[in-house]
Amino acid sequence: MSARELIKQTTGLNLSVAAAERALRQRMAILGQRDSRAYLDTITPAELQALVELVVVPESWLFRDAQAFVSATAYVQQSLAARPQRQLRILSLPCASGEEPYSIAMSLADAGVAMESVTIDAMDLSEVALERARRGRYTRNAFRGPDISFRARHFSQVDNEYQIHDHLRERVNFSQGNLLDIDALGNAGRYDVLFCRNLLIYFDDATTATAIAKLRLLLADDGVLFAGYAEVPVFCTNGFTPMRMPGAFALQKERRGQLRRPRAAGLPGPAASQARPAPVLRPAPRSGQAATGHAERESAQGFDLAAMLTHARQLANQGDHAAAAVACHAVLASSPGAAEAYFILGLISECNQQPAEAGEHWRRCVYLQPDHYEALCHLALLAEQGGAAAQASALKQRAARVFSRTRNQAS
């Protein structure tokens, strides 16, 4: 079994070959081993966890996508107002270094929600991230966005870091675990609010379906799930439907009698993450009538655009980025308006840690195909990472409108 297969079997993460091999080489260098087969054949649970730690890199900050916490708090308040004696349960998964569950706790505290009325659980694969989460101490990098007034209310400065107040730290129950290993049937309906943002983008289709089935079981029938903006489409094809919560990507279970929407074209794609392994390039159908027209014209000329783009993605997934780029440029030489080729080139640049180049490719993609959902999501992530909050918000809203329009057309 290869390192990539072992990590996928253990975590569900669908890494690129290059990312898995890079982690393998790092661990072997630390241990002074040269035989990869011997390393994999004798790997212990502790060493496997050390290998996984290298591909799960937590990247988050406090009150990331702040409107989600506003919406979650409003939901909690409404639920408690309707049934004052009810105790609500919230789960944050993956929770990275605790930024998300602590943001939930702060939002509830600011709204005056009694601590005994809500239980907050948080889970992540990474023991290293969980150690930081339990400690509750953060650098300035965790405080981003235009409003960080919460820092003065809920943190104490310790040298160059900020320590969350103990009453909030004690409010969150952290545990190490994997969504795929949870006994969802035994915990059916346990959670009223689920935060599962930017996890499914690292799974293949089969694993995604399994993960969503577990989340659906864990969520109460009247509960709400908050997803990453790039994940909404795949939730909507697996038993969920969007809720009207301005600025938040919230979903609820489809109820019996609701019409199941067919899968929309061009969705979903990778985006921002809290636990961010190396990007994986997935096959995706073309989005929109213009792309289909291109494929038909090129096929008539003896050049199968769709087949070449599929081949480019396959090469990239195998870690052969150079060959994938050559295939994309071959497409562009014959069809300069092929937006999908620029999108794939952007993913390749992202895998090669070239964000500026990736952004240029995705901007060209969106110029050629303004409704390219995946490219819009990636550009939003780049803007967010670059501190351009207003630009990121505009791109997210644009992506949401594209998805909503495509879904309405499909129905």
C-alpha positions as a Markdown table, in Angstrom:
| # | Residue | x | y | z |
|---|---|---|---|---|
| 1 | Met | 0.0 | 0.0 | 0.0 |
| 2 | Ser | 1.3 | 3.5 | -0.9 |
| 3 | Ala | 1.5 | 6.4 | 1.5 |
| 4 | Arg | -1.3 | 8.1 | -0.3 |
| 5 | Glu | -3.5 | 5.0 | 0.0 |
| 6 | Leu | -2.7 | 4.5 | 3.6 |
| 7 | Ile | -3.5 | 8.1 | 4.5 |
| 8 | Lys | -6.8 | 7.9 | 2.5 |
| 9 | Gln | -7.7 | 4.7 | 4.2 |
| 10 | Thr | -7.0 | 6.2 | 7.6 |
| 11 | Thr | -8.5 | 9.7 | 7.2 |
| 12 | Gly | -10.5 | 9.7 | 4.0 |
| 13 | Leu | -8.3 | 12.6 | 2.7 |
| 14 | Asn | -7.9 | 12.3 | -1.1 |
| 15 | Leu | -4.4 | 13.8 | -1.4 |
| 16 | Ser | -2.4 | 14.1 | -4.5 |
| 17 | Val | 0.5 | 11.6 | -5.0 |
| 18 | Ala | 3.0 | 14.4 | -4.7 |
| 19 | Ala | 1.6 | 15.6 | -1.3 |
| 20 | Ala | 1.6 | 12.1 | 0.2 |
| 21 | Glu | 5.1 | 11.3 | -1.1 |
| 22 | Arg | 6.4 | 14.6 | 0.3 |
| 23 | Ala | 5.1 | 13.8 | 3.8 |
| 24 | Leu | 6.5 | 10.3 | 3.5 |
| 25 | Arg | 10.0 | 11.6 | 2.6 |
| 26 | Gln | 9.8 | 14.1 | 5.5 |
| 27 | Arg | 9.0 | 11.4 | 8.1 |
| 28 | Met | 11.6 | 9.0 | 6.7 |
| 29 | Ala | 14.3 | 11.8 | 6.9 |
| 30 | Ile | 13.4 | 12.5 | 10.5 |
| 31 | Leu | 13.7 | 8.8 | 11.4 |
| 32 | Gly | 16.8 | 8.2 | 9.2 |
| 33 | Gln | 15.1 | 5.6 | 7.1 |
| 34 | Arg | 15.8 | 5.0 | 3.4 |
| 35 | Asp | 13.4 | 2.1 | 2.5 |
| 36 | Ser | 9.9 | 3.4 | 2.0 |
| 37 | Arg | 8.5 | -0.1 | 1.7 |
| 38 | Ala | 9.9 | -1.1 | 5.1 |
| 39 | Tyr | 8.7 | 2.2 | 6.6 |
| 40 | Leu | 5.1 | 1.6 | 5.4 |
| 41 | Asp | 5.1 | -2.1 | 6.3 |
| 42 | Thr | 6.1 | -1.5 | 9.9 |
| 43 | Ile | 4.4 | 1.8 | 10.6 |
| 44 | Thr | 2.9 | 2.1 | 14.1 |
| 45 | Pro | -0.3 | 4.0 | 15.0 |
| 46 | Ala | 1.9 | 6.7 | 16.6 |
| 47 | Glu | 4.0 | 7.0 | 13.5 |
| 48 | Leu | 0.9 | 7.0 | 11.2 |
| 49 | Gln | -0.5 | 9.9 | 13.3 |
| 50 | Ala | 2.9 | 11.8 | 12.8 |
| 51 | Leu | 2.6 | 11.2 | 9.0 |
| 52 | Val | -1.0 | 12.5 | 9.0 |
| 53 | Glu | 0.0 | 15.6 | 10.9 |
| 54 | Leu | 2.2 | 16.6 | 8.0 |
| 55 | Val | -0.7 | 16.7 | 5.5 |
| 56 | Val | -3.3 | 18.3 | 7.9 |
| 57 | Val | -2.1 | 21.8 | 8.3 |
| 58 | Pro | -4.7 | 23.9 | 10.3 |
| 59 | Glu | -5.3 | 27.3 | 8.9 |
| 60 | Ser | -8.0 | 29.4 | 10.4 |
| 61 | Trp | -8.7 | 32.5 | 12.4 |
| 62 | Leu | -11.2 | 33.7 | 15.0 |
| 63 | Phe | -14.6 | 34.8 | 13.6 |
| 64 | Arg | -13.7 | 33.6 | 10.1 |
| 65 | Asp | -16.8 | 34.3 | 7.9 |
| 66 | Ala | -18.4 | 36.1 | 10.9 |
| 67 | Gln | -22.0 | 36.1 | 9.6 |
| 68 | Ala | -22.1 | 32.3 | 10.2 |
| 69 | Phe | -21.7 | 32.9 | 14.0 |
| 70 | Val | -24.3 | 35.7 | 13.9 |
| 71 | Ser | -26.8 | 33.3 | 12.2 |
| 72 | Ala | -25.9 | 30.4 | 14.5 |
| 73 | Thr | -26.4 | 32.5 | 17.6 |
| 74 | Ala | -29.8 | 33.8 | 16.3 |
| 75 | Tyr | -30.9 | 30.2 | 15.7 |
| 76 | Val | -29.8 | 29.2 | 19.3 |
| 77 | Gln | -31.7 | 32.2 | 20.8 |
| 78 | Gln | -34.9 | 31.4 | 18.8 |
| 79 | Ser | -34.7 | 27.7 | 19.8 |
| 80 | Leu | -34.3 | 28.5 | 23.5 |
| 81 | Ala | -37.0 | 31.1 | 23.4 |
| 82 | Ala | -39.4 | 28.5 | 22.0 |
| 83 | Arg | -38.3 | 25.9 | 24.5 |
| 84 | Pro | -36.5 | 27.5 | 27.5 |
| 85 | Gln | -35.7 | 24.3 | 29.3 |
| 86 | Arg | -34.0 | 22.8 | 26.2 |
| 87 | Gln | -30.3 | 22.2 | 26.1 |
| 88 | Leu | -28.7 | 22.7 | 22.7 |
| 89 | Arg | -25.7 | 20.9 | 21.3 |
| 90 | Ile | -23.2 | 22.3 | 18.9 |
| 91 | Leu | -20.4 | 20.5 | 17.0 |
| 92 | Ser | -17.4 | 22.1 | 15.2 |
| 93 | Leu | -15.7 | 19.6 | 12.9 |
| 94 | Pro | -12.9 | 20.0 | 11.9 |
| 95 | Cys | -12.1 | 22.5 | 14.7 |
| 96 | Ala | -8.4 | 23.1 | 13.8 |
| 97 | Ser | -6.7 | 25.0 | 16.6 |
| 98 | Gly | -10.0 | 26.0 | 18.3 |
| 99 | Glu | -10.7 | 29.2 | 16.4 |
| 100 | Glu | -14.2 | 28.2 | 15.3 |
| 101 | Pro | -15.6 | 26.7 | 18.5 |
| 102 | Tyr | -14.2 | 29.6 | 20.6 |
| 103 | Ser | -15.8 | 32.0 | 18.1 |
| 104 | Ile | -19.1 | 30.2 | 18.7 |
| 105 | Ala | -18.6 | 30.5 | 22.5 |
| 106 | Met | -17.8 | 34.2 | 22.3 |
| 107 | Ser | -20.7 | 34.9 | 20.1 |
| 108 | Leu | -23.1 | 33.2 | 22.5 |
| 109 | Ala | -21.6 | 34.9 | 25.5 |
| 110 | Asp | -21.9 | 38.3 | 23.8 |
| 111 | Ala | -25.6 | 37.6 | 23.1 |
| 112 | Gly | -26.2 | 36.7 | 26.8 |
| 113 | Val | -26.9 | 33.0 | 26.1 |
| 114 | Ala | -26.6 | 31.1 | 29.4 |
| 115 | Met | -23.6 | 28.7 | 29.5 |
| 116 | Glu | -25.7 | 25.9 | 30.9 |
| 117 | Ser | -28.1 | 26.1 | 27.9 |
| 118 | Val | -25.6 | 25.1 | 25.3 |
| 119 | Thr | -22.9 | 22.4 | 25.0 |
| 120 | Ile | -20.1 | 22.9 | 22.5 |
| 121 | Asp | -18.1 | 19.9 | 21.2 |
| 122 | Ala | -15.1 | 20.2 | 18.9 |
| 123 | Met | -13.2 | 17.5 | 17.0 |
| 124 | Asp | -10.2 | 17.4 | 14.7 |
| 125 | Leu | -7.8 | 14.8 | 13.3 |
| 126 | Ser | -4.7 | 16.7 | 14.5 |
| 127 | Glu | -3.5 | 16.2 | 18.0 |
| 128 | Val | -1.0 | 19.0 | 17.5 |
| 129 | Ala | -3.8 | 21.4 | 16.6 |
| 130 | Leu | -5.9 | 20.2 | 19.5 |
| 131 | Glu | -3.1 | 20.9 | 21.9 |
| 132 | Arg | -3.1 | 24.5 | 20.8 |
| 133 | Ala | -6.9 | 24.6 | 21.0 |
| 134 | Arg | -7.0 | 23.3 | 24.6 |
| 135 | Arg | -4.4 | 25.9 | 25.5 |
| 136 | Gly | -6.4 | 28.7 | 24.0 |
| 137 | Arg | -3.5 | 31.0 | 23.2 |
| 138 | Tyr | -3.2 | 32.8 | 19.9 |
| 139 | Thr | -0.9 | 35.2 | 18.0 |
| 140 | Arg | -2.0 | 38.3 | 16.2 |
| 141 | Asn | -2.5 | 36.2 | 13.1 |
| 142 | Ala | -5.7 | 34.7 | 14.6 |
| 143 | Phe | -7.3 | 38.2 | 14.8 |
| 144 | Arg | -8.2 | 39.3 | 11.2 |
| 145 | Gly | -11.0 | 41.3 | 9.7 |
| 146 | Pro | -12.3 | 44.8 | 10.3 |
| 147 | Asp | -13.7 | 44.2 | 13.8 |
| 148 | Ile | -11.5 | 42.6 | 16.4 |
| 149 | Ser | -13.1 | 44.3 | 19.4 |
| 150 | Phe | -13.9 | 40.9 | 20.8 |
| 151 | Arg | -10.2 | 40.5 | 21.7 |
| 152 | Ala | -10.4 | 43.1 | 24.4 |
| 153 | Arg | -13.6 | 41.5 | 25.9 |
| 154 | His | -12.5 | 37.8 | 25.8 |
| 155 | Phe | -8.7 | 37.7 | 25.9 |
| 156 | Ser | -5.8 | 38.7 | 28.1 |
| 157 | Gln | -2.5 | 39.6 | 26.6 |
| 158 | Val | 0.5 | 37.4 | 27.6 |
| 159 | Asp | 3.7 | 38.8 | 26.1 |
| 160 | Asn | 3.1 | 38.8 | 22.3 |
| 161 | Glu | 0.1 | 36.4 | 22.5 |
| 162 | Tyr | -3.5 | 36.5 | 23.6 |
| 163 | Gln | -5.0 | 34.0 | 26.1 |
| 164 | Ile | -8.8 | 33.3 | 25.9 |
| 165 | His | -10.5 | 33.7 | 29.2 |
| 166 | Asp | -10.9 | 30.5 | 31.2 |
| 167 | His | -14.7 | 30.5 | 31.4 |
| 168 | Leu | -14.8 | 30.3 | 27.6 |
| 169 | Arg | -12.0 | 27.8 | 27.3 |
| 170 | Glu | -13.8 | 25.5 | 29.7 |
| 171 | Arg | -17.0 | 25.8 | 27.7 |
| 172 | Val | -15.6 | 23.8 | 24.7 |
| 173 | Asn | -15.1 | 20.0 | 24.8 |
| 174 | Phe | -12.2 | 19.1 | 22.5 |
| 175 | Ser | -11.6 | 15.5 | 21.3 |
| 176 | Gln | -9.4 | 13.8 | 18.6 |
| 177 | Gly | -11.4 | 12.0 | 16.0 |
| 178 | Asn | -12.5 | 11.4 | 12.4 |
| 179 | Leu | -16.0 | 12.1 | 11.1 |
| 180 | Leu | -15.8 | 8.9 | 9.2 |
| 181 | Asp | -15.3 | 6.9 | 12.4 |
| 182 | Ile | -18.2 | 8.5 | 14.4 |
| 183 | Asp | -21.0 | 6.2 | 15.4 |
| 184 | Ala | -23.6 | 8.4 | 13.8 |
| 185 | Leu | -26.5 | 6.0 | 14.2 |
| 186 | Gly | -25.8 | 5.7 | 17.9 |
| 187 | Asn | -25.7 | 9.5 | 18.1 |
| 188 | Ala | -28.6 | 10.2 | 15.7 |
| 189 | Gly | -30.1 | 13.7 | 16.1 |
| 190 | Arg | -27.5 | 14.6 | 18.8 |
| 191 | Tyr | -26.6 | 18.1 | 17.5 |
| 192 | Asp | -28.8 | 21.1 | 16.9 |
| 193 | Val | -26.0 | 23.0 | 15.1 |
| 194 | Leu | -23.2 | 21.6 | 13.0 |
| 195 | Phe | -20.2 | 23.5 | 11.7 |
| 196 | Cys | -18.5 | 21.4 | 9.1 |
| 197 | Arg | -16.8 | 23.9 | 6.8 |
| 198 | Asn | -14.3 | 23.1 | 4.1 |
| 199 | Leu | -13.7 | 19.4 | 5.0 |
| 200 | Leu | -15.5 | 17.6 | 2.2 |
| 201 | Ile | -13.5 | 19.3 | -0.5 |
| 202 | Tyr | -10.6 | 16.9 | 0.3 |
| 203 | Phe | -12.7 | 13.8 | -0.1 |
| 204 | Asp | -13.5 | 11.8 | -3.3 |
| 205 | Asp | -17.2 | 11.4 | -4.3 |
| 206 | Ala | -17.7 | 8.1 | -2.4 |
| 207 | Thr | -16.2 | 9.4 | 0.8 |
| 208 | Thr | -18.1 | 12.7 | 0.5 |
| 209 | Ala | -21.4 | 10.8 | 0.3 |
| 210 | Thr | -20.5 | 8.7 | 3.4 |
| 211 | Ala | -19.5 | 11.8 | 5.3 |
| 212 | Ile | -22.6 | 13.7 | 4.5 |
| 213 | Ala | -24.8 | 10.7 | 5.4 |
| 214 | Lys | -23.1 | 10.7 | 8.9 |
| 215 | Leu | -23.6 | 14.5 | 9.3 |
| 216 | Arg | -27.3 | 14.1 | 8.3 |
| 217 | Leu | -27.7 | 11.4 | 11.0 |
| 218 | Leu | -25.9 | 13.5 | 13.6 |
| 219 | Leu | -28.0 | 16.6 | 12.9 |
| 220 | Ala | -31.4 | 17.0 | 14.6 |
| 221 | Asp | -34.4 | 17.2 | 12.3 |
| 222 | Asp | -34.9 | 20.9 | 13.0 |
| 223 | Gly | -31.1 | 21.6 | 13.2 |
| 224 | Val | -28.9 | 23.7 | 11.0 |
| 225 | Leu | -25.6 | 22.9 | 9.3 |
| 226 | Phe | -23.0 | 25.5 | 8.3 |
| 227 | Ala | -20.9 | 24.5 | 5.3 |
| 228 | Gly | -18.0 | 26.1 | 3.3 |
| 229 | Tyr | -19.3 | 28.1 | 0.4 |
| 230 | Ala | -17.7 | 25.6 | -2.1 |
| 231 | Glu | -19.5 | 22.7 | -0.4 |
| 232 | Val | -23.1 | 23.8 | -0.6 |
| 233 | Pro | -23.7 | 22.2 | -4.0 |
| 234 | Val | -22.6 | 18.7 | -2.9 |
| 235 | Phe | -24.7 | 18.9 | 0.3 |
| 236 | Cys | -27.7 | 19.8 | -1.9 |
| 237 | Thr | -27.3 | 16.7 | -3.9 |
| 238 | Asn | -27.0 | 14.5 | -0.8 |
| 239 | Gly | -30.1 | 15.3 | 1.3 |
| 240 | Phe | -29.8 | 18.9 | 2.3 |
| 241 | Thr | -31.4 | 22.2 | 1.2 |
| 242 | Pro | -30.2 | 25.8 | 1.6 |
| 243 | Met | -31.6 | 28.0 | 4.3 |
| 244 | Arg | -32.2 | 31.8 | 3.9 |
| 245 | Met | -29.6 | 33.2 | 6.3 |
| 246 | Pro | -28.0 | 36.3 | 4.8 |
| 247 | Gly | -24.2 | 36.0 | 4.5 |
| 248 | Ala | -24.1 | 32.5 | 5.8 |
| 249 | Phe | -23.9 | 29.2 | 3.9 |
| 250 | Ala | -26.5 | 27.3 | 6.1 |
| 251 | Leu | -28.4 | 24.2 | 5.2 |
| 252 | Gln | -31.1 | 22.0 | 6.7 |
| 253 | Lys | -32.2 | 18.4 | 6.1 |
| 254 | Glu | -34.5 | 17.9 | 3.1 |
| 255 | Arg | -37.9 | 17.0 | 4.4 |
| 256 | Arg | -40.0 | 14.2 | 3.0 |
| 257 | Gly | -42.0 | 15.5 | 0.0 |
| 258 | Gln | -39.3 | 18.1 | -1.0 |
| 259 | Leu | -38.2 | 17.8 | -4.5 |
| 260 | Arg | -34.6 | 16.5 | -4.8 |
| 261 | Arg | -32.6 | 18.8 | -7.2 |
| 262 | Pro | -30.4 | 17.2 | -9.8 |
| 263 | Arg | -26.7 | 17.8 | -9.7 |
| 264 | Ala | -25.7 | 21.2 | -11.1 |
| 265 | Ala | -23.0 | 21.4 | -13.7 |
| 266 | Gly | -19.5 | 22.7 | -12.8 |
| 267 | Leu | -19.8 | 22.0 | -9.0 |
| 268 | Pro | -18.3 | 21.6 | -6.5 |
| 269 | Gly | -14.6 | 22.6 | -6.2 |
| 270 | Pro | -11.8 | 23.2 | -3.6 |
| 271 | Ala | -11.7 | 26.3 | -1.6 |
| 272 | Ala | -10.7 | 27.7 | 1.8 |
| 273 | Ser | -10.0 | 25.3 | 4.6 |
| 274 | Gln | -9.5 | 25.0 | 8.2 |
| 275 | Ala | -7.6 | 21.8 | 7.9 |
| 276 | Arg | -5.8 | 22.3 | 4.7 |
| 277 | Pro | -3.9 | 19.5 | 3.0 |
| 278 | Ala | -2.4 | 20.0 | -0.5 |
| 279 | Pro | -5.1 | 20.7 | -3.1 |
| 280 | Val | -6.6 | 17.8 | -5.1 |
| 281 | Leu | -7.7 | 18.3 | -8.7 |
| 282 | Arg | -11.0 | 16.6 | -9.3 |
| 283 | Pro | -12.8 | 15.9 | -12.6 |
| 284 | Ala | -15.7 | 18.3 | -13.0 |
| 285 | Pro | -18.2 | 18.7 | -15.9 |
| 286 | Arg | -18.1 | 21.9 | -17.8 |
| 287 | Ser | -20.4 | 24.7 | -16.7 |
| 288 | Gly | -22.7 | 26.5 | -19.0 |
| 289 | Gln | -23.7 | 26.4 | -22.6 |
| 290 | Ala | -20.7 | 28.3 | -24.0 |
| 291 | Ala | -18.3 | 25.6 | -22.8 |
| 292 | Thr | -20.4 | 22.9 | -24.4 |
| 293 | Gly | -20.4 | 24.8 | -27.6 |
| 294 | His | -16.6 | 24.9 | -27.6 |
| 295 | Ala | -16.4 | 21.2 | -27.0 |
| 296 | Glu | -18.7 | 20.5 | -29.9 |
| 297 | Arg | -16.8 | 22.8 | -32.3 |
| 298 | Glu | -13.4 | 21.4 | -31.4 |
| 299 | Ser | -14.6 | 17.8 | -31.7 |
| 300 | Ala | -15.8 | 18.6 | -35.2 |
| 301 | Gln | -12.3 | 19.7 | -36.0 |
| 302 | Gly | -10.8 | 16.5 | -34.8 |
| 303 | Phe | -9.7 | 17.9 | -31.4 |
| 304 | Asp | -11.6 | 16.6 | -28.4 |
| 305 | Leu | -11.4 | 19.4 | -25.9 |
| 306 | Ala | -13.3 | 17.6 | -23.1 |
| 307 | Ala | -11.1 | 14.5 | -23.4 |
| 308 | Met | -7.9 | 16.6 | -23.3 |
| 309 | Leu | -9.1 | 18.5 | -20.2 |
| 310 | Thr | -10.0 | 15.3 | -18.5 |
| 311 | His | -6.6 | 13.9 | -19.3 |
| 312 | Ala | -5.0 | 17.1 | -17.9 |
| 313 | Arg | -6.8 | 16.6 | -14.6 |
| 314 | Gln | -5.8 | 13.0 | -14.4 |
| 315 | Leu | -2.2 | 13.9 | -14.9 |
| 316 | Ala | -2.3 | 16.5 | -12.2 |
| 317 | Asn | -4.0 | 14.1 | -9.8 |
| 318 | Gln | -1.1 | 11.7 | -10.4 |
| 319 | Gly | 1.3 | 14.4 | -9.4 |
| 320 | Asp | 2.6 | 15.0 | -13.0 |
| 321 | His | 2.0 | 18.7 | -13.0 |
| 322 | Ala | 4.3 | 19.5 | -15.8 |
| 323 | Ala | 2.5 | 17.1 | -18.2 |
| 324 | Ala | -0.8 | 18.4 | -17.1 |
| 325 | Ala | 0.3 | 22.0 | -17.8 |
| 326 | Val | 1.5 | 20.9 | -21.3 |
| 327 | Ala | -2.0 | 19.4 | -21.9 |
| 328 | Cys | -3.7 | 22.6 | -20.8 |
| 329 | His | -1.5 | 24.8 | -23.0 |
| 330 | Ala | -2.2 | 22.4 | -26.0 |
| 331 | Val | -5.9 | 23.0 | -25.4 |
| 332 | Leu | -5.4 | 26.8 | -25.3 |
| 333 | Ala | -3.3 | 26.8 | -28.4 |
| 334 | Ser | -6.2 | 25.3 | -30.3 |
| 335 | Ser | -9.0 | 27.0 | -28.3 |
| 336 | Pro | -7.8 | 30.2 | -26.6 |
| 337 | Gly | -11.2 | 30.7 | -25.0 |
| 338 | Ala | -11.2 | 27.4 | -23.0 |
| 339 | Ala | -11.8 | 28.7 | -19.5 |
| 340 | Glu | -11.5 | 25.3 | -17.9 |
| 341 | Ala | -7.9 | 25.0 | -19.1 |
| 342 | Tyr | -7.0 | 28.2 | -17.2 |
| 343 | Phe | -8.9 | 26.8 | -14.2 |
| 344 | Ile | -6.8 | 23.7 | -14.2 |
| 345 | Leu | -3.6 | 25.7 | -14.6 |
| 346 | Gly | -4.6 | 27.7 | -11.6 |
| 347 | Leu | -5.0 | 24.5 | -9.5 |
| 348 | Ile | -1.6 | 23.3 | -10.7 |
| 349 | Ser | 0.0 | 26.6 | -9.6 |
| 350 | Glu | -1.7 | 26.3 | -6.3 |
| 351 | Cys | -0.3 | 22.8 | -5.8 |
| 352 | Asn | 3.1 | 24.3 | -6.6 |
| 353 | Gln | 2.6 | 27.0 | -4.0 |
| 354 | Gln | 2.5 | 29.8 | -6.6 |
| 355 | Pro | -0.6 | 31.8 | -5.4 |
| 356 | Ala | 0.0 | 34.9 | -7.6 |
| 357 | Glu | 0.2 | 32.8 | -10.7 |
| 358 | Ala | -2.8 | 30.7 | -9.6 |
| 359 | Gly | -4.8 | 33.9 | -9.2 |
| 360 | Glu | -3.9 | 35.1 | -12.6 |
| 361 | His | -5.1 | 31.9 | -14.2 |
| 362 | Trp | -8.4 | 32.0 | -12.3 |
| 363 | Arg | -9.0 | 35.6 | -13.2 |
| 364 | Arg | -8.6 | 34.7 | -16.9 |
| 365 | Cys | -11.0 | 31.8 | -16.3 |
| 366 | Val | -13.6 | 34.1 | -14.8 |
| 367 | Tyr | -13.1 | 36.6 | -17.6 |
| 368 | Leu | -13.8 | 34.0 | -20.2 |
| 369 | Gln | -16.6 | 32.3 | -18.1 |
| 370 | Pro | -18.0 | 34.7 | -15.5 |
| 371 | Asp | -20.2 | 32.0 | -13.9 |
| 372 | His | -17.3 | 29.6 | -13.2 |
| 373 | Tyr | -18.2 | 28.7 | -9.7 |
| 374 | Glu | -15.0 | 26.9 | -8.7 |
| 375 | Ala | -12.8 | 29.7 | -10.0 |
| 376 | Leu | -14.8 | 32.3 | -8.1 |
| 377 | Cys | -14.4 | 30.2 | -4.9 |
| 378 | His | -10.7 | 30.0 | -5.3 |
| 379 | Leu | -10.3 | 33.7 | -6.0 |
| 380 | Ala | -12.3 | 34.4 | -2.8 |
| 381 | Leu | -9.9 | 32.3 | -0.9 |
| 382 | Leu | -6.9 | 34.1 | -2.3 |
| 383 | Ala | -8.5 | 37.5 | -1.5 |
| 384 | Glu | -9.2 | 36.3 | 2.1 |
| 385 | Gln | -5.7 | 35.0 | 2.6 |
| 386 | Gly | -4.4 | 38.3 | 1.3 |
| 387 | Gly | -6.4 | 40.3 | 3.8 |
| 388 | Ala | -8.8 | 41.8 | 1.2 |
| 389 | Ala | -12.0 | 41.1 | 3.2 |
| 390 | Ala | -14.3 | 43.2 | 1.0 |
| 391 | Gln | -13.1 | 41.6 | -2.2 |
| 392 | Ala | -13.4 | 38.1 | -0.7 |
| 393 | Ser | -16.9 | 38.9 | 0.5 |
| 394 | Ala | -17.9 | 40.1 | -3.0 |
| 395 | Leu | -16.5 | 37.0 | -4.7 |
| 396 | Lys | -18.3 | 34.7 | -2.2 |
| 397 | Gln | -21.6 | 36.5 | -2.8 |
| 398 | Arg | -21.0 | 36.2 | -6.6 |
| 399 | Ala | -20.3 | 32.5 | -6.2 |
| 400 | Ala | -23.5 | 32.1 | -4.2 |
| 401 | Arg | -25.6 | 33.8 | -6.8 |
| 402 | Val | -24.1 | 31.6 | -9.5 |
| 403 | Phe | -24.9 | 28.5 | -7.5 |
| 404 | Ser | -28.4 | 29.7 | -6.7 |
| 405 | Arg | -29.1 | 30.6 | -10.4 |
| 406 | Thr | -27.7 | 27.2 | -11.6 |
| 407 | Arg | -29.7 | 25.3 | -9.1 |
| 408 | Asn | -33.0 | 27.1 | -9.9 |
| 409 | Gln | -32.4 | 26.4 | -13.6 |
| 410 | Ala | -31.8 | 22.7 | -12.8 |
| 411 | Ser | -35.1 | 22.5 | -11.0 |
